[in-house]
Each structure stands twice: as C-alpha cells, then as structure tokens.
C-alpha cells in the first residue's frame, strides 16, 4: 500500500459525517425560516438533528478530538479573557530581549478578584497566525510569563493559565536564546510560587511548550482538547516513519481529556457546548467559569505552605500514575 493510499484510508470518515450534520442543520434552519411559526415538522427535524449531533460528538475518537482541538475558530486566551474577566491590562516584554506575541499576559479581575492571566494566543487568519507564530512561544515568551508570575506572587494574586500550543518554537533563533533553559526555569519556578495556579488546556497542549505554563495546583482540560508529550503526527513519524499513521498514534498516546482524567494527570474535564467550543464561545466560557470559581475558592482557603506541599505531591503522584499506567 502506497503512502497516498494509507493517507486516504486514514482520513477520518467522521469529518464527512460532521459536514453532513452541519448541512442538515442549515437546511432545517432554512425550512424553519420559510415555514409558519410553530411548524411541527420543522421542529421535529430540528430536534432529531440536535440529537444526532449530540450522539456524534459523544463518541469521537482521539484523532477526531485532536482535529477539534486545532479548530481555527476555537476560543483562544484573549477570547476567554474578554468573556471571563474585566479590567484586563496586558503587559509586554521579558526585560531581556523583547516581547513574544505567542504568549499574552496581564493582570485582570475575575469576579472582582485581581488575578494574573497567562496564555498562548494563536491567530484567526494568516496574518495573525504569522504575527503570533501559530502560538509557538520563544524563550522571551516564557521569560515574560515567569516575570509576571513572580510579580503576581509578590502581591498575592492567583494565576490563571490558558494552554493552546502545538509546542515551543523549534527554530534556530529560539535555540540560540536558550529555549530549553527558559522552559526548565519556568517548571522549577512555577512549582515554588506561593499563590494558587489554575491551568486550563483550551486546545492543544503540546509537549514542553505547554508544560512551561502548566505547572499548577489544578490542571483542567476542555472536553475536546488534547495534552501530549508529542503530536500524533510526530509520534507516527518516529514509530512508523509515516505521519499518515497519526490516527493510530493518537489512540495509542491516550491524549484526550477523558484518558488523562482516568490516569490522574488532570483534575477536571470541562464540558463544552454541543458540537464543540468553536461553535459557541460564550457558552464555553460559562461552563469554564463555574470550574474556575470552584477551584479558586478551594485553593484560596489553603495556606501558602500547604499549597506548595500539595502541588509537590500532585506532580510526584502524576509521574507515578503515568509509569503505572504505561506498565499496564
């Protein structure tokens, strides 16, 4: 079988089915618009299509959820900031080299309480994606994030991070400026910050580029997101020398929110609106808001000493759970 044949075979049939459901929804909407109000047939069709969509998205596989996690219309960090926070003031620069648009950070208020927000930011169109480097941060991005985290800790402000990146930028300029050191320093320092840290995976959680802002007291994932040491395509290229085997790799990696919750890697799977967060940003934010409020109340009642002890034990236990799971 040629590589092209394998790619054709690997192409998920679910994508075609999703398009069919969307087409049906459009047709039902048009029918409802042209029909008299209260048309029972149009209403019945609408209910049937809604149920079909619900059933379809409930049984998605790892690769299909990966595609949803990468959907270009998913809410990004600035969308969540707009919908969840007030008085956001973005800050820039690492005070050493420059600013990195792939990571946004600044102080805001969440339900009236001052917090620090840090997150990856992708772009909607080609121009924005190039400007944001597709959400792939460079060392100055991680150093900016850490600079502001230290400032938040100084003033006792909780930290919210939103993770959505395929990984840290692997370019020559990033390596020259110490990409690995910047990520490693963030891992060490975040484990020591004496304020609540709540992490939310909102799209892709790719390797060290994600983990560099994901050491927290609570680690949550939206329902249709992924969190992994390597992308399915990268894994497939290493194991089978064929990126077209990405669907098989995604299943083997166990990268979905439900898989990671079962292994104890994350704390909460945050539900998304029917069809995915990309269809309704406001509803997605409302569902996340309830989880963030709960987590912040819980963590705020804990002393700084106990907070750090729990964080240490959390990640120690996380490693033990992963090794035990891999062995089984």
MOWOCOR-V295176 format. One record per residue. N is the residue number from 1. RES is the residue in one letter. PHI is phi in whole degrees, 0 to 359 (* if undefined). Layout:
# MOWOCOR-V295176
n=N res=RES phi=PHI
n=N res=RES phi=PHI
This chain:
# MOWOCOR-V295176
n=1 res=X phi=*
n=2 res=X phi=286
n=3 res=X phi=298
n=4 res=X phi=295
n=5 res=X phi=297
n=6 res=X phi=294
n=7 res=X phi=296
n=8 res=X phi=297
n=9 res=X phi=292
n=10 res=X phi=283
n=11 res=X phi=299
n=12 res=X phi=293
n=13 res=X phi=294
n=14 res=X phi=299
n=15 res=X phi=297
n=16 res=X phi=296
n=17 res=X phi=293
n=18 res=X phi=298
n=19 res=X phi=295
n=20 res=X phi=297
n=21 res=X phi=297
n=22 res=X phi=297
n=23 res=X phi=296
n=24 res=X phi=298
n=25 res=X phi=296
n=26 res=X phi=296
n=27 res=X phi=295
n=28 res=X phi=295
n=29 res=X phi=298
n=30 res=X phi=294
n=31 res=X phi=298
n=32 res=X phi=296
n=33 res=X phi=293
n=34 res=X phi=275
n=35 res=X phi=273
n=36 res=X phi=291
n=37 res=X phi=300
n=38 res=X phi=83
n=39 res=X phi=299
n=40 res=X phi=290
n=41 res=X phi=294
n=42 res=X phi=296
n=43 res=X phi=294
n=44 res=X phi=296
n=45 res=X phi=296
n=46 res=X phi=298
n=47 res=X phi=296
n=48 res=X phi=294
n=49 res=X phi=293
n=50 res=X phi=299
n=51 res=X phi=293
n=52 res=X phi=297
n=53 res=X phi=296
n=54 res=X phi=299
n=55 res=X phi=295
n=56 res=X phi=297
n=57 res=X phi=283
n=58 res=X phi=287
n=59 res=X phi=248
n=60 res=X phi=290
n=61 res=X phi=273
n=62 res=X phi=298
n=63 res=X phi=291
n=64 res=X phi=293
n=65 res=X phi=291
n=66 res=X phi=298
n=67 res=X phi=296
n=68 res=X phi=293
n=69 res=X phi=299
n=70 res=X phi=264
n=71 res=X phi=303
n=72 res=X phi=293
n=73 res=X phi=258
n=74 res=X phi=295
n=75 res=X phi=292
n=76 res=X phi=257
n=77 res=X phi=305
n=78 res=X phi=294
n=79 res=X phi=292
n=80 res=X phi=293
n=81 res=X phi=299
n=82 res=X phi=298
n=83 res=X phi=271
n=84 res=X phi=251
n=85 res=X phi=239
n=86 res=X phi=227
n=87 res=X phi=56
n=88 res=X phi=286
n=89 res=X phi=232
n=90 res=X phi=285
n=91 res=X phi=243
n=92 res=X phi=229
n=93 res=X phi=86
n=94 res=X phi=257
n=95 res=X phi=62
n=96 res=X phi=221
n=97 res=X phi=231
n=98 res=X phi=176
n=99 res=X phi=257
n=100 res=X phi=235
n=101 res=X phi=293
n=102 res=X phi=290
n=103 res=X phi=237
n=104 res=X phi=252
n=105 res=X phi=207
n=106 res=X phi=176
n=107 res=X phi=268
n=108 res=X phi=207
n=109 res=X phi=240
n=110 res=X phi=241
n=111 res=X phi=53
n=112 res=X phi=86
n=113 res=X phi=262
n=114 res=X phi=291
n=115 res=X phi=220
n=116 res=X phi=252
n=117 res=X phi=247
n=118 res=X phi=226
n=119 res=X phi=193
n=120 res=X phi=285
n=121 res=X phi=224
n=122 res=X phi=266
n=123 res=X phi=250
n=124 res=X phi=277
n=125 res=X phi=243
n=126 res=X phi=300
n=127 res=X phi=297
n=128 res=X phi=293
n=129 res=X phi=297
n=130 res=X phi=293
n=131 res=X phi=296
n=132 res=X phi=269
n=133 res=X phi=56
n=134 res=X phi=57
n=135 res=X phi=76
n=136 res=X phi=262
n=137 res=X phi=281
n=138 res=X phi=255
n=139 res=X phi=306
n=140 res=X phi=295
n=141 res=X phi=292
n=142 res=X phi=290
n=143 res=X phi=288
n=144 res=X phi=299
n=145 res=X phi=301
n=146 res=X phi=291
n=147 res=X phi=303
n=148 res=X phi=284
n=149 res=X phi=295
n=150 res=X phi=297
n=151 res=X phi=293
n=152 res=X phi=297
n=153 res=X phi=296
n=154 res=X phi=300
n=155 res=X phi=257
n=156 res=X phi=68
n=157 res=X phi=260
n=158 res=X phi=299
n=159 res=X phi=239
n=160 res=X phi=251
n=161 res=X phi=240
n=162 res=X phi=238
n=163 res=X phi=254
n=164 res=X phi=200
n=165 res=X phi=209
n=166 res=X phi=288
n=167 res=X phi=150
n=168 res=X phi=294
n=169 res=X phi=294
n=170 res=X phi=265
n=171 res=X phi=287
n=172 res=X phi=299
n=173 res=X phi=295
n=174 res=X phi=292
n=175 res=X phi=293
n=176 res=X phi=296
n=177 res=X phi=266
n=178 res=X phi=88
n=179 res=X phi=300
n=180 res=X phi=296
n=181 res=X phi=295
n=182 res=X phi=296
n=183 res=X phi=294
n=184 res=X phi=299
n=185 res=X phi=296
n=186 res=X phi=299
n=187 res=X phi=299
n=188 res=X phi=293
n=189 res=X phi=289
n=190 res=X phi=296
n=191 res=X phi=291
n=192 res=X phi=253
n=193 res=X phi=289
n=194 res=X phi=273
n=195 res=X phi=228
n=196 res=X phi=300
n=197 res=X phi=235
n=198 res=X phi=243
n=199 res=X phi=254
n=200 res=X phi=229
n=201 res=X phi=276
n=202 res=X phi=256
n=203 res=X phi=206
n=204 res=X phi=268
n=205 res=X phi=247
n=206 res=X phi=261
n=207 res=X phi=55
n=208 res=X phi=295
n=209 res=X phi=297
n=210 res=X phi=276
n=211 res=X phi=297
n=212 res=X phi=297
n=213 res=X phi=233
n=214 res=X phi=236
n=215 res=X phi=272
n=216 res=X phi=219
n=217 res=X phi=283
n=218 res=X phi=231
n=219 res=X phi=238
n=220 res=X phi=244
n=221 res=X phi=229
n=222 res=X phi=295
n=223 res=X phi=303
n=224 res=X phi=253
n=225 res=X phi=234
n=226 res=X phi=226
n=227 res=X phi=215
n=228 res=X phi=204
n=229 res=X phi=286
n=230 res=X phi=204
n=231 res=X phi=289
n=232 res=X phi=303
n=233 res=X phi=295
n=234 res=X phi=294
n=235 res=X phi=297
n=236 res=X phi=296
n=237 res=X phi=294
n=238 res=X phi=282
n=239 res=X phi=282
n=240 res=X phi=241
n=241 res=X phi=56
n=242 res=X phi=206
n=243 res=X phi=295
n=244 res=X phi=291
n=245 res=X phi=272
n=246 res=X phi=299
n=247 res=X phi=297
n=248 res=X phi=296
n=249 res=X phi=295
n=250 res=X phi=300
n=251 res=X phi=294
n=252 res=X phi=290
n=253 res=X phi=288
n=254 res=X phi=57
n=255 res=X phi=256
n=256 res=X phi=279
n=257 res=X phi=298
n=258 res=X phi=294
n=259 res=X phi=298
n=260 res=X phi=289
n=261 res=X phi=293
n=262 res=X phi=296
n=263 res=X phi=274
n=264 res=X phi=81
n=265 res=X phi=282
n=266 res=X phi=240
n=267 res=X phi=263
n=268 res=X phi=220
n=269 res=X phi=266
n=270 res=X phi=271
n=271 res=X phi=299
n=272 res=X phi=246
n=273 res=X phi=300
n=274 res=X phi=304
n=275 res=X phi=92
n=276 res=X phi=114
n=277 res=X phi=296
n=278 res=X phi=292
n=279 res=X phi=274
n=280 res=X phi=206
n=281 res=X phi=297
n=282 res=X phi=295
n=283 res=X phi=295
n=284 res=X phi=298
n=285 res=X phi=294
n=286 res=X phi=295
n=287 res=X phi=294
n=288 res=X phi=289
n=289 res=X phi=305
n=290 res=X phi=297
n=291 res=X phi=291
n=292 res=X phi=295
n=293 res=X phi=299
n=294 res=X phi=299
n=295 res=X phi=295
n=296 res=X phi=294
n=297 res=X phi=297
n=298 res=X phi=295
n=299 res=X phi=288
n=300 res=X phi=291
n=301 res=X phi=275
n=302 res=X phi=256
n=303 res=X phi=291
n=304 res=X phi=299
n=305 res=X phi=297
n=306 res=X phi=293
n=307 res=X phi=302
n=308 res=X phi=293
n=309 res=X phi=295
n=310 res=X phi=295
n=311 res=X phi=297
n=312 res=X phi=299
n=313 res=X phi=295
n=314 res=X phi=300
n=315 res=X phi=282
n=316 res=X phi=296
n=317 res=X phi=294
n=318 res=X phi=300
n=319 res=X phi=295
n=320 res=X phi=294
n=321 res=X phi=295
n=322 res=X phi=294
n=323 res=X phi=296
n=324 res=X phi=295
n=325 res=X phi=295
n=326 res=X phi=295
n=327 res=X phi=292
n=328 res=X phi=281
